Amino acid sequence: MPDGPLSKSTFESVCWNFKLLAHHELGGFGGMGEGMGIQVAKDGRRIMWLAHESAPKNFTGVDVSDPRKPKLVVQTDLPESFMRSNSLELTGDIMAVAYQTQKAGQKPAGFELFDISTPEKPRSIAFVDASGPTSRGVHQLWFCDGEYVHLAAGAPDFKPLIVTDESTNDNATDWPKLVWILDARDEKHPVPISTCPMPPVDAYKSRGGRFGAHNVHENTPSPYAWHSEDIVIGTFFNGGLRAYDITNPYQPKEVAAFVPPAPAMSPVGSIQLNDCFVDERKIVYTVDRFSGGLYILEMDF
């Protein structure tokens, strides 16, 4: 196995400076979105909550107290087949779940709050409607202080104008889609100063599905989230999971990579890692967009 990124002619899986601890296919519903969060329940169990990329499932709770033996705790259904709960965040025992529809004007669209104090029995406590003639609801949300929910969303009176650097096309036809490092000392005028290095696009563009930047682990203020000013960990669809040392922000360096084999039943024939989360134990969780479910790893750097 080579040390570092794949060469153009190499197509095997990679596990460099990560150690795979477990893989859970989530009862055959392994198509996961970009919502991940850790709860420590009142009985001491550590629950990883996961949003699904598309129907029929809404969200899943997995007991990861022993990261080598994850156990499915609960899995809920969406009320409509045209919905998805692409994003979720939690604070304590309250979880916010985003609802996005396939077409503008469909309902329900918005976000829902759940009491998850008993993980096996999530209980709805509020719903905010964000549907409208030009709205598909909520794509992504941020909920970290227990008081405010910040949304990337539509609303009844919204007119869309869209900006993203996420890879959204298969076969890298929208390349380059990169992770940017910004100098934000003047928050009104952030300046791009570098990008995290990627393997050659030719090594991945024909693997199937998307290749390019998507989500990174966020330094949320949760006591159960890992915090680092020097390491960025992100997902890159068929480019897997990658870690970068940004101690020198002008010259980020790749320090670890994980590219598992294509999951069974993948419609694109490749891994499509969609999101990641790192807990305070430095256990790394990442999910596949279509069928692979949950991968649990340990940092080896």
Phi, psi and omega in degrees: 000130182288149172276113179109191185297163180288146169280170184301327186263004184257131182230012179280171178289163184228136169218090186244114181066014165237152175238122179285121180264323183196159176220128181233125183273002171059047174066025180087002177244067188263016177272103192250148181272216183237041176235121180215137178201149181256133171241137167257109186289168183297334179271007175094351179292145177260115185251124171267120178261136187228135174271150179262148183288331181201169178299158016268348187271149179267289177215162183228141173248131181235129175283112181245027178306316169255105185296346177274348182223067179295143182231131177292127182256313182204149177214123186250162182253150172278150181284340181225146183286342182269007179261163165212149178253068190297334189223144171211155174215157179217153173227118183060239181254018178244129181239134175256132183236128180275141176238121178238141181255164181290327183230150176299143178092346180284153178229150002278146177216131182153227173211156183233143175256137180236141167274116182247025181300329168251099189304326181291344185226070177300138185236123179292132180236348178194152174221134177246120183277122176240022181284163179174170185298335177243012185250137171257010178096220187247124178271317185215146176220161180228123184216097188232352184243001180078002183237315184244140172248119178261136191233143159260102196208166167260180177199169184305327183254015182274147169241125185292145163215114200247135177225125179205153171243017177284139172293123181236357181247145174289161173061025174058029180288346176255015178299144005268142173235107195237166169265121184260142172257126182246142167273108185247028177299325169258099188296341178278345183220067178294143184237121174295132181239344179190173172229153176287135184292145179237155173293164181303135181301328180296338180285343187234340189297335182259009181285339184111140179074201184273154170220120180153179186294149171221263185251154174237156172295130183259140179283066180292154182284004179301138176293348181257010176252143176285142180236134177209137173265353188247341184238132173248130177239128184214167179252149187222035180056241183287353172278000172078209180253134183222146179240141183230138172270118180246028176307317168261099187294345179275349181214070178299145181234135176287134182236352179196153178209147176220114178231095182284166176297163177300131178291154173301142177072011177293125182288347180249357176074023179207165171292147176222072183293128195251325183205166179210156177211142179237125179271176187292348175275001185069026171274131185254130179243135177216154188229150178267146186286333189247308187211351188283339179078220189253133174243135181239127186229167177238137176292140177234038180214000000 
